[in-house]
Amino acid sequence: MAGAAQDVIETFWRIQDGGDYRQLVPLFAEDARLEDPIWGVFEGREAIAGFMAKMVEEMGGRQIRFTADEICGDEEVAWARWTMHAPEGTRTGVGIYRVKGGKLVFYRDYLDPPAKAG
């Protein structure tokens, strides 16, 4: 049975599917930490808001979008297996999330290496 963390992450992915990452910011706690394998570490909602604004610009310009392939979680922890879709092809990864009081307090993505050319 899905818990509160899974519910928050399912909402996260519904919002992200729209492409405006800025709308994700209210899901984060004031003291949240976001770790991105490409862009770095962001501490606090304000820093995360700046990162999300950058994501709108970067992902839109590069025609990149993400889809959640599987989401699972309990009351405090969730994970999502996802696919990044780009004009050059796809890559997969996993997001790890911790939720307290209905807000994301920790988010870390792990990106699989690109497939080797034939």
N, C-alpha and C positions, 0 to 999 in steps of 0.2 A: 504494500500500500504506500502510495506517495506521501511524503511528509512536507512540511512547510518549506524546506530548502528546495525541494524539487519544484514546488509550486512557483517559487520566486524565479527559478532558472527557466522554467517554461515560459513565464511572463517575459523574462530577459530575451529569450529567443524570438518570441512573437514580435517584440519591439524591434529587435535587431533586423529581422526579416524586412522591415520597412525601410532600412537603409539610413535612418537618421539616428546615429549612435548617441547624439546629445540627449535623446529621450530616455536613455538608460540611466542617466546620472541620478535621478531620484531613487533608484533601487539600491544605491550605495549608502552605507553609513558614513557619517562625517569623518570618521577616522579609518576608513577602509584602505586596503592596500591592493593594488592591481599590479601584477607582474606579467609583462608581455615579452615573448622571446625575441621580438624584432625591435620594439620601441623602448623597452626598459621598464623601470619600476616607477609607479606613481603612488604617492602617499597622500591620503585625504581626498575628500570629495571634490575640492576645488581643482587639484592637480588632475584628478580623473576626468573632470569636466573638460579641461584643456585637451587632454588626450582624446576624448570622444569627439571633440570638434575637429581635431586633426584627422581622426579616422573618417569622418564624413567626407572631408576634402580628398584624402588619399585613396580611399576605397572607391569612391565615386569616379574619380579621375582615372583610375586604373581598371575600372569596370570589374571590380572584385566583389563578390558576395559570399556569404556563408550560409550553410544549412546545417541544422542539427539532425544527426542521424539516429541518435539515441540519447535519452536523458534519464538519469536515475538518481534518487536521493532520499534522505530521511529528514528528520527535523532540523539538523544543523549542517549537513554536508551533502553536496550533490556533485555529479560529474556529467559532462556531455561529450559525446564523440561527435565530431563535426567534420564537414568537408568545406574547403575553400574552393570556390569556382572562379577562375580567371580566364581571360582569352587564351592564355598559354596552356591551360589544362587545369587539373585539380590537385590538391594536396589535402591530406587529412591531419587531424590533430585531436587533442582532448583538452577540455577545460575542467579545472578543479575549482570548486566554489565552497565557501563557508558562509553560512547565514546565521545571524543572531537577531532576534527581535524583528524578524521580517525584512531585514536589510542585509545586503552583501557586505561582509567585513573582509573577505579575502577572495581574490580571483587570480588564477594563474593558468595561462595557456601553454601547452606543449605542442609544438608543430613537428610533424614527421618530416624527415628529409625528403627532398624531391626525388621522384623516381629517376633511376638511371636511364639514360638514352641507350637504345637498343644495340 
